[in-house]
Amino acid sequence: MRERFLGKMLFLNAGLLLWAAHFGFVYGLTGFVCARGLGTAWTAALPFVVAFATVIAAGLCLVVLFMVLIGRGPGIAGEPEGALRVFWRSVSGGIAAFGFVAVVWTGIPVLMIDTCG
């Protein structure tokens, strides 16, 4: 029972977890490169690394959203038709959509602003 609950909660909050991981990676890496002064090679490569991480995280958010829309995933597929299934689908989909917007919103400044400027 506990494993099922953990799986449901991870799927429900997947958008927020993906955004948090992306946020920590992007700003942690940027802060590390700028604070250590690792040179022009790292500074030049940083926008590409951030763009790659943003595409991966946004894509995973879209995968979760797609799974919700087709009715797959923990808490959705196993529940009978009714209010609880609608709850799981709407909350999981809303959080995944929010996570997608948050990931894109987090990646844009790093790509637009001069690194370590």
N, C-alpha and C positions, 0 to 999 in steps of 0.2 A: 504494500500500500504506500509506503514511504517513497519508493522509487517512482511510482506513478505520480504522486503529488509533486515531487521534485521536477520531473519531466514536464508536467503541466505548467509549473511556475516558470521554468526556464523558457519554455515556448511562449508563454504569455508575455514575458518581459524581454524577449529576444531583441526587439528593436532598441530598447534602452541599454541592454548589455552590449550590443554591437556598437552603439554610439559611444558608450563609456570607454570601451576598449580602443576605439578609433581615436577618440579625444586624447586619451592618455598616451597613446603611441605617437600621434602627430605632434602634440605640444611637448611631450617628454623628449622626443628625438630632436625637435627644433631647439629646445632649451639646452640640451646637452651639446649639440653641435656649436651653438652660439657661445655658450659659457666656456667651453674648452678651447675655442678658437682652432678648430681642426683643419683649417686651411680652405683654400678656394675649391678644391675637388669635392669635398663634402658639401660645402655651401652651394655649389653648382648642381649637385646631384639631389639635394634635398627636395626641390619642387617635384621632381619626377617620382621620388619615393613617396611623397605625400599624395600625389595624384594616383599612384598605384594603390596605396592603402585606401584612399577615398573610393575608388572604383570597386575594390573588393568589398569593403564594408557596405556601401550602398547597394551593391548587387546582392549581398546576403540579406539585407533588409527587404529587398524586392522578392527574393525567394520565399521568405517567411510570409510576406503579404500575399504572394501567389498561392502558397499552401493554404492560407486562410480562405482565400476566395474560392478555391476548389473544394474546401471542406476537409482538408487533411490536417494532421497534427494532433498532438496530445490535447485532450480536453475537448476536441471538436469531433473527431471521427468516432470516438467511443461512446459519446453521449447520445441518447435518443433525441428525436426532434422535440424541441420545447424551449422554454425560456433560458435554461442553463446553457444549452448549445448556442443560442443566439448571443448570450452574454460572452461566452468564450470567443466566439468569432468576432464580435464587434470590438471587444477590448484588445484582443490579439492583433487584429487588423489596424486598429487605431494606433496602437503603440508601435507597430511595424512601420506605418506611414510616418508617424512622428520621428521615429529613429532614422528613416531615410532622409527626411528634411534636415534633421539635426546633423547627420553625417555630412551632407553636402554643405550645409551652412558652416560647419567646422572646417572643412577643407578649403573653402574659397579664400579666406584671408591669407592663409599660408601660401597659396598659389599666386595671389595678386600683389602682396606686399614684398618688398625686397628683403631677402633673408638676412638676418643679423644686421639690419640697417640701423 
